C-alpha cells in the first residue's frame, strides 16, 4: 500500500521546522484536539471526548517537558501555566465540563498569539470546520489570502496575569525552552 502524501508532507514539515514553528504546531494541535473534545462532549460521546482530551494533555505535557526551567522566571511561569492547564483538562475529562475547556482554550490562544507575534508571524489557522477545528473559532481570509483567527480581543488579551503584549522579545522567550521533541 502507498504512503499517504498528506502524512508524509506533515512529517517532513515537523522534521524541518524550527523551534518556534514547532511550538506553534503544538499549540495548533492542542487547540484542534480541544475542539474535537468539545464537540464530542456536546454529542455525549464520552470515549471520543476522553481520547481527544488525553491527546491535548499529552501536548501540554510535551510543552512542559520542553521548558528549560534554569532559564528564569518566564520558563517557570510557563511551566506553572501549563501545569494548571493540564489540571483543568484532567478535571474537564472527569466532570465532562465544557467551561474548563473554554478556560484552557483561552490560555492556549493567547500563548499562540504571543509566540506568533514574538516570532514575527501572523496567527493562521485552517478554514473553519476543517480537521476538527472548533466552530467557536471562526476563520476569515486577510487581504493576502491567509486564513486568520477571529476572536474577541478581550478573550485573548489579559487572560494571563501580568502578560502585556510587546514586552517580551523573541530571545527572552526562546531561552525558556529546550529543543522541542516531536518524536513522541
C-alpha positions, 0 to 999 in steps of 0.5 A: 500500500502507498504512503499517504502524501498528506502524512508524509508532507506533515512529517517532513514539515515537523522534521524541518521546522524550527523551534518556534514553528514547532511550538506553534504546531503544538499549540495548533494541535492542542487547540484542534484536539480541544475542539474535537473534545468539545464537540464530542462532549456536546454529542455525549460521546464520552470515549471520543471526548476522553481520547481527544482530551488525553491527546491535548494533555499529552501536548501540554505535557510535551510543552512542559517537558520542553521548558528549560526551567534554569532559564528564569522566571518566564520558563517557570511561569510557563511551566506553572501555566501549563501545569494548571492547564493540564489540571483543568483538562484532567478535571474537564475529562472527569466532570465532562465540563465544557467551561474548563475547556473554554478556560484552557482554550483561552490560555492556549490562544493567547500563548499562540498569539504571543509566540506568533507575534514574538516570532514575527508571524501572523496567527493562521489557522485552517478554514473553519470546520476543517480537521476538527477545528472548533466552530467557536473559532471562526476563520476569515481570509486577510487581504493576502489570502491567509486564513486568520483567527477571529476572536474577541480581543478581550478573550485573548488579551489579559487572560494571563496575569501580568502578560502585556503584549510587546514586552517580551522579545523573541530571545527572552522567550526562546531561552525558556525552552529546550529543543522541542521533541516531536518524536513522541 
